[in-house]
Amino acid sequence: MKIVVIGAGIGGLAAARALALRGADVTVVEQSEAIREVGAGLQVSPNGAAVLRGLGLDPAAIGQPGRAINLLDRSGRRALRMELGSQAAGQDSGYYFCHRADLICALAESARAAGARIRLLQKVDEVTPGTDPEIRICNTARFRPDLVIGADGLHSRLRHAMLGDGKASFTGQVAWRALIPAEKAPAPEVRLFMGPGRHLVSYPLRGGTLINLVGIEERGAWAADSWSQQDDPRNMRRAFAGFCPEVREMLDRVTTCHLWGLHRHPVAPQWVSGHTALLGDAAHPTLPFLAQGANLALEDAWVLAESLGTAGEISTGLARYQDARAPRCRRAIEAANRNAWKYHLRFPPLRLAAHTMLRATQRLAPEMMLRQFDWLYGHDVTGGQTLA
């Protein structure tokens, strides 16, 4: 089967390796001149790590194992600590803090090693869906494969061809991303500082040499849905000026940051059309309040390759893929949407009550908070299989 994957991101490259390992002739087309990503961190949870292992990759060689998630108020007082695995027993938690560029590089190398070709400087002009799909590249090149996979993100050309322009809505929230050097190796833990109308997340990368920062603020001013726009670090510092010295000290060391508006995009009502299929953010964009964007894309890649590999016809495999993935992705996105307001409580009595409840949970049932997501983190789409 000849397959063209549009987009050399996490989902596209994972799909390329998974499909090539199952015997497909795979070409990835990417508009950039090099395989690279905006420098930022991401969290790979156990459900995503299972896919990496199934693809023959070691997540511990790509990222740093995580130990705990801490929820703190803006004064720095801890409200809840969630342990990730049993450190005393030497158990790997299954959670990893990865530099996005490191994960992209590992997936690209592994896709090529499996036989997939990655063609750069291939900006897609138009995609014609159907049983005989065609991709037209801006440099006049054309591809007519057996199957086209659109893994080209929020502004997917394939999604546009299949469904037209989607109606995204601004959430009234913006996000900053920044990386700073670590002055000393921090504990391998997430620290999430909650405040009125905003929160800030920090965790280490690359063995504790870097700290990844993500700040979210509620505000009325519209911002574009793009990771590439830079912002003045002073704006990020002003947004969290009322937070504890630990937060202010980290933000004082920010020299470059990126800002983007958080927009709610609907899950695609239709993921497949003829011999074309959407994957990752092209099918189900998610807000960053459950850290599942990359993990869901990895799951998509595995399930798509498996569905095609076990079906007699392309159309049957694609139908199985959509049926298997759409309900789970919708549930994860709804859970992420619900998480947003929990960190941003403005009414002081409500905020006090919520944080008091978290501290009570810490004393009485410390594992309860994490167990509520067993359906998400504990699900392994590979069933323990390894392709490589």
C-alpha positions as CSV (number, residue, x, y, z in Angstrom):
1,M,0.0,0.0,0.0
2,K,1.4,3.4,-0.9
3,I,0.6,6.0,1.8
4,V,1.4,9.7,2.0
5,V,1.3,11.3,5.4
6,I,0.9,15.1,5.5
7,G,2.9,16.6,8.4
8,A,6.1,15.5,10.1
9,G,4.8,16.1,13.6
10,I,4.5,13.6,16.5
11,G,1.4,11.9,15.1
12,G,2.5,11.9,11.5
13,L,6.0,10.5,12.2
14,A,4.6,7.9,14.6
15,A,2.1,6.8,12.0
16,A,4.8,6.7,9.4
17,R,6.9,4.3,11.5
18,A,3.9,2.2,12.5
19,L,2.7,1.8,8.9
20,A,6.2,1.2,7.5
21,L,6.8,-1.5,10.1
22,R,3.6,-3.2,8.9
23,G,4.9,-3.2,5.3
24,A,3.4,-0.1,3.8
25,D,5.3,2.2,1.4
26,V,5.2,5.5,3.3
27,T,6.2,9.0,2.3
28,V,5.9,11.9,4.7
29,V,5.5,15.4,3.2
30,E,6.5,18.4,5.4
31,Q,6.5,22.0,4.4
32,S,9.4,23.0,6.7
33,E,13.0,22.9,5.4
34,A,14.1,20.8,8.4
35,I,12.6,18.5,11.0
36,R,12.3,20.7,14.0
37,E,9.8,22.0,16.5
38,V,9.4,25.1,18.6
39,G,11.5,24.5,21.7
40,A,9.1,23.5,24.4
41,G,8.3,20.6,26.7
42,L,5.5,18.1,26.7
43,Q,4.4,15.3,29.1
44,V,4.2,11.7,27.9
45,S,1.8,9.8,30.1
46,P,1.6,6.0,30.4
47,N,-0.9,5.7,27.5
48,G,1.5,7.5,25.2
49,A,4.6,5.8,26.5
50,A,3.0,2.4,25.7
51,V,2.8,3.4,22.1
52,L,6.4,4.5,22.0
53,R,7.5,1.2,23.4
54,G,5.2,-0.6,20.9
55,L,7.1,1.2,18.2
56,G,10.4,0.0,19.6
57,L,11.4,3.3,21.3
58,D,12.4,3.8,24.9
59,P,10.7,6.8,26.4
60,A,13.2,6.9,29.2
61,A,15.9,7.5,26.5
62,I,13.9,10.4,25.0
63,G,12.6,12.1,28.2
64,Q,13.0,12.3,31.9
65,P,10.9,10.0,34.1
66,G,8.4,12.1,36.3
67,R,8.0,11.5,40.0
68,A,5.0,13.6,41.1
69,I,2.5,16.3,40.3
70,N,2.2,19.1,42.9
71,L,-0.8,21.5,43.0
72,L,0.1,24.7,44.9
73,D,-1.6,28.0,45.5
74,R,-0.1,31.3,44.3
75,S,1.7,31.7,47.7
76,G,3.5,28.4,47.0
77,R,1.6,26.5,49.7
78,R,1.0,22.9,48.5
79,A,-2.6,21.8,48.2
80,L,-2.0,18.3,46.8
81,R,0.8,16.0,45.8
82,M,0.1,13.1,43.5
83,E,2.9,10.5,43.4
84,L,3.5,8.9,40.0
85,G,4.5,5.3,40.7
86,S,6.3,3.9,43.7
87,Q,9.7,5.5,43.8
88,A,10.7,3.6,47.0
89,A,10.2,0.3,45.0
90,G,12.2,1.7,42.1
91,Q,9.1,1.6,39.9
92,D,9.1,3.6,36.7
93,S,6.1,5.9,36.9
94,G,5.4,5.7,33.2
95,Y,5.3,9.5,33.0
96,Y,8.0,11.4,31.1
97,F,8.9,15.0,30.6
98,C,10.2,15.4,27.1
99,H,11.6,18.2,25.0
100,R,9.4,18.2,22.0
101,A,12.4,18.5,19.6
102,D,13.9,15.3,21.2
103,L,10.7,13.3,20.6
104,I,10.3,14.6,17.1
105,C,14.0,13.7,16.3
106,A,13.6,10.2,17.7
107,L,10.4,9.6,15.8
108,A,11.9,10.9,12.5
109,E,15.0,8.7,12.8
110,S,12.9,5.7,13.6
111,A,10.5,6.3,10.8
112,R,13.4,6.5,8.3
113,A,14.9,3.4,9.9
114,A,11.6,1.5,9.2
115,G,11.8,2.6,5.5
116,A,9.6,5.7,5.4
117,R,10.7,8.6,3.3
118,I,10.5,12.2,4.6
119,R,10.3,14.9,2.0
120,L,10.9,18.4,3.2
121,L,9.9,21.7,1.6
122,Q,6.6,20.2,0.4
123,K,3.9,22.7,1.2
124,V,0.5,21.2,0.3
125,D,-1.6,23.4,-1.8
126,E,-4.7,21.2,-2.2
127,V,-5.9,17.7,-1.3
128,T,-8.6,15.9,-3.3
129,P,-10.3,13.3,-1.0
130,G,-12.0,10.2,-2.3
131,T,-11.1,6.7,-3.3
132,D,-8.4,8.0,-5.7
133,P,-6.9,10.8,-3.5
134,E,-4.5,13.4,-4.9
135,I,-2.2,15.8,-3.2
136,R,-1.0,18.9,-5.1
137,I,2.2,20.5,-3.7
138,C,2.9,24.3,-4.2
139,N,6.0,23.4,-6.3
140,T,3.7,21.7,-8.8
141,A,4.5,18.1,-7.7
142,R,1.6,15.7,-7.3
143,F,1.1,12.5,-5.3
144,R,-1.6,9.9,-6.1
145,P,-1.2,7.3,-3.4
146,D,-3.6,4.6,-2.2
147,L,-4.2,6.5,1.1
148,V,-3.6,10.0,2.4
149,I,-3.3,10.7,6.1
150,G,-3.7,14.3,7.3
151,A,-1.5,14.8,10.3
152,D,-1.1,18.5,9.6
153,G,-2.5,20.0,12.7
154,L,-5.1,22.6,13.5
155,H,-5.1,24.2,10.0
156,S,-5.1,20.9,8.2
157,R,-5.4,21.1,4.4
158,L,-7.1,17.7,4.3
159,R,-9.6,18.6,7.0
160,H,-10.4,21.7,5.0
161,A,-10.9,19.7,1.9
162,M,-13.1,17.2,3.7
163,L,-15.2,19.5,6.0
164,G,-14.6,23.1,4.9
165,D,-13.7,25.8,7.3
166,G,-14.2,24.9,10.9
167,K,-15.7,27.3,13.5
168,A,-13.2,27.8,16.3
169,S,-14.1,29.9,19.3
170,F,-11.7,31.9,21.4
171,T,-11.8,30.6,25.0
172,G,-10.8,33.9,26.5
173,Q,-7.5,32.4,27.6
174,V,-4.0,32.8,26.3
175,A,-0.9,30.7,27.0
176,W,2.8,31.5,27.2
177,R,5.6,28.9,26.7
178,A,9.2,29.5,27.7
179,L,12.3,27.5,28.5
180,I,14.9,28.7,31.1
181,P,18.2,27.1,32.2
182,A,18.0,25.4,35.6
183,E,20.4,26.8,38.1
184,K,20.4,23.5,39.9
185,A,18.8,20.2,38.9
186,P,15.2,20.4,40.1
187,A,13.2,17.4,41.3
188,P,11.6,15.5,38.4
189,E,8.1,16.8,39.3
190,V,5.4,19.0,37.9
191,R,4.7,22.1,39.9
192,L,1.4,23.8,39.1
193,F,0.7,27.2,40.8
194,M,-3.0,28.2,40.9
195,G,-4.3,31.7,41.1
196,P,-7.3,33.8,40.3
197,G,-7.9,33.6,36.5
198,R,-4.4,32.1,35.8
199,H,-2.0,29.3,36.6
200,L,1.6,28.4,35.8
201,V,3.1,25.0,35.3
202,S,6.8,24.1,35.5
203,Y,8.8,20.9,35.1
204,P,12.3,19.9,34.2
205,L,13.7,18.8,30.9
206,R,16.8,17.1,29.6
207,G,18.0,15.7,32.9
208,G,17.2,18.8,34.8
209,T,19.3,21.2,32.7
210,L,16.2,23.1,31.5
211,I,12.9,24.1,33.1
212,N,9.8,24.2,30.9
213,L,7.2,27.0,31.8
214,V,3.6,27.2,30.6
215,G,1.5,30.1,31.9
216,I,-2.2,30.4,31.2
217,E,-4.2,33.6,31.8
218,E,-7.9,34.5,31.3
219,R,-8.3,37.7,29.4
220,G,-10.7,39.3,27.0
221,A,-8.1,40.4,24.3
222,W,-8.2,38.0,21.4
223,A,-4.9,36.3,20.4
224,A,-4.0,34.3,17.3
225,D,-4.0,30.5,17.5
226,S,-0.4,30.1,16.6
227,W,2.7,28.8,18.5
228,S,5.1,30.8,16.4
229,Q,4.4,34.4,17.7
230,Q,6.8,35.8,20.2
231,D,5.8,38.0,23.1
232,D,7.6,40.4,25.4
233,P,8.6,38.4,28.6
234,R,7.5,41.4,30.7
235,N,3.9,40.6,29.8
236,M,4.3,37.1,31.2
237,R,6.0,38.5,34.4
238,R,3.2,41.1,34.8
239,A,0.5,38.3,34.6
240,F,2.0,36.4,37.5
241,A,3.4,39.4,39.6
242,G,1.2,38.4,42.5
243,F,2.6,34.9,42.8
244,C,5.2,33.5,45.2
245,P,9.0,34.3,45.0
246,E,9.6,30.9,43.3
247,V,7.4,31.8,40.4
248,R,8.7,35.4,40.1
249,E,12.3,34.2,40.2
250,M,11.7,31.7,37.3
251,L,10.0,34.4,35.2
252,D,12.8,36.8,35.8
253,R,15.0,34.5,33.9
254,V,12.8,34.3,30.9
255,T,14.4,36.0,27.9
256,T,12.2,34.6,25.1
257,C,8.6,33.4,25.2
258,H,5.9,32.5,22.8
259,L,2.2,33.5,23.2
260,W,-0.8,31.9,21.6
261,G,-4.5,32.2,22.0
262,L,-6.4,29.1,23.2
263,H,-9.3,28.4,20.8
264,R,-11.8,25.6,21.1
265,H,-12.0,23.7,17.9
266,P,-14.7,21.1,17.4
267,V,-13.8,17.4,17.0
268,A,-14.2,16.5,13.4
269,P,-17.6,14.9,12.8
270,Q,-16.0,12.8,10.1
271,W,-12.4,11.5,10.3
272,V,-12.4,9.6,7.0
273,S,-13.5,10.2,3.4
274,G,-12.8,7.6,0.8
275,H,-9.1,6.7,1.1
276,T,-8.2,9.7,3.3
277,A,-8.1,10.0,7.1
278,L,-7.4,12.7,9.7
279,L,-5.1,12.1,12.7
280,G,-4.1,14.0,15.8
281,D,-5.0,17.7,16.1
282,A,-6.3,17.6,12.5
283,A,-9.1,15.4,13.8
284,H,-9.5,16.4,17.5
285,P,-7.6,19.5,18.7
286,T,-7.5,19.7,22.5
287,L,-6.8,22.4,25.0
288,P,-3.6,21.9,27.1
289,F,-5.3,21.3,30.5
290,L,-4.7,17.5,30.6
291,A,-1.4,17.3,28.6
292,Q,-2.9,14.8,26.1
293,G,-2.3,16.3,22.7
294,A,0.8,14.3,21.9
295,N,-0.4,11.2,23.7
296,L,-3.7,11.1,21.8
297,A,-1.8,11.5,18.5
298,L,0.5,8.6,19.4
299,E,-2.6,6.5,20.1
300,D,-4.2,7.5,16.8
301,A,-1.0,6.4,14.9
302,W,-1.0,3.0,16.4
303,V,-4.7,2.3,16.0
304,L,-4.7,3.5,12.4
305,A,-1.8,1.3,11.5
306,E,-3.3,-1.7,13.3
307,S,-6.8,-1.2,11.8
308,L,-5.4,-1.0,8.3
309,G,-3.1,-4.0,8.9
310,T,-6.0,-6.3,10.0
311,A,-8.6,-5.2,7.5
312,G,-9.0,-6.6,4.0
313,E,-10.0,-3.2,2.5
314,I,-8.8,0.3,3.1
315,S,-12.3,1.6,3.7
316,T,-12.9,-1.1,6.3
317,G,-9.7,-0.3,8.2
318,L,-10.4,3.5,8.2
319,A,-14.0,2.9,9.5
320,R,-12.6,0.7,12.3
321,Y,-10.0,3.5,13.1
322,Q,-12.7,6.2,13.4
323,D,-15.0,4.0,15.5
324,A,-12.2,3.1,17.9
325,R,-10.8,6.6,18.4
326,A,-13.6,9.1,18.2
327,P,-15.4,8.3,21.5
328,R,-12.1,8.2,23.5
329,C,-10.8,11.4,22.1
330,R,-14.0,13.2,22.8
331,R,-14.0,12.0,26.4
332,A,-10.4,13.2,26.9
333,I,-11.1,16.6,25.3
334,E,-14.2,17.1,27.5
335,A,-12.1,16.2,30.6
336,A,-9.4,18.8,29.6
337,N,-12.1,21.4,29.1
338,R,-13.4,20.8,32.6
339,N,-9.9,21.1,34.1
340,A,-9.5,24.7,33.0
341,W,-11.7,26.4,35.5
342,K,-10.5,24.4,38.5
343,Y,-7.1,26.1,38.5
344,H,-8.5,29.6,38.1
345,L,-11.0,30.1,40.9
346,R,-11.5,33.8,41.5
347,F,-14.1,34.0,44.4
348,P,-11.9,33.8,47.5
349,P,-14.3,31.6,49.7
350,L,-14.7,29.1,46.8
351,R,-11.0,29.0,46.2
352,L,-10.3,28.5,49.9
353,A,-12.9,25.7,50.1
354,A,-11.5,24.0,47.0
355,H,-7.9,24.1,48.3
356,T,-9.0,22.9,51.7
357,M,-10.8,19.9,50.1
358,L,-7.6,19.1,48.1
359,R,-5.6,19.1,51.4
360,A,-8.1,16.9,53.0
361,T,-7.9,14.5,50.0
362,Q,-4.1,14.5,50.5
363,R,-4.5,13.3,54.1
364,L,-7.3,10.9,53.7
365,A,-7.0,9.4,50.2
366,P,-3.9,10.7,48.4
367,E,-4.3,8.3,45.4
368,M,-7.9,9.3,44.7
369,M,-7.1,12.3,42.4
370,L,-4.9,10.3,40.1
371,R,-7.2,7.3,40.0
372,Q,-10.0,9.3,38.5
373,F,-8.0,9.2,35.2
374,D,-7.3,5.5,35.2
375,W,-9.5,5.3,32.1
376,L,-7.1,7.6,30.3
377,Y,-3.6,6.8,31.6
378,G,-4.2,3.1,32.1
379,H,-5.4,2.4,28.6
380,D,-2.8,0.7,26.4
381,V,-3.9,0.7,22.7
382,T,-1.0,-1.7,21.8
383,G,-2.2,-4.5,24.1
384,G,1.4,-5.1,24.9
385,Q,2.5,-5.6,21.3
386,T,5.8,-4.5,19.9
387,L,6.2,-4.0,16.2
388,A,10.0,-3.5,16.1
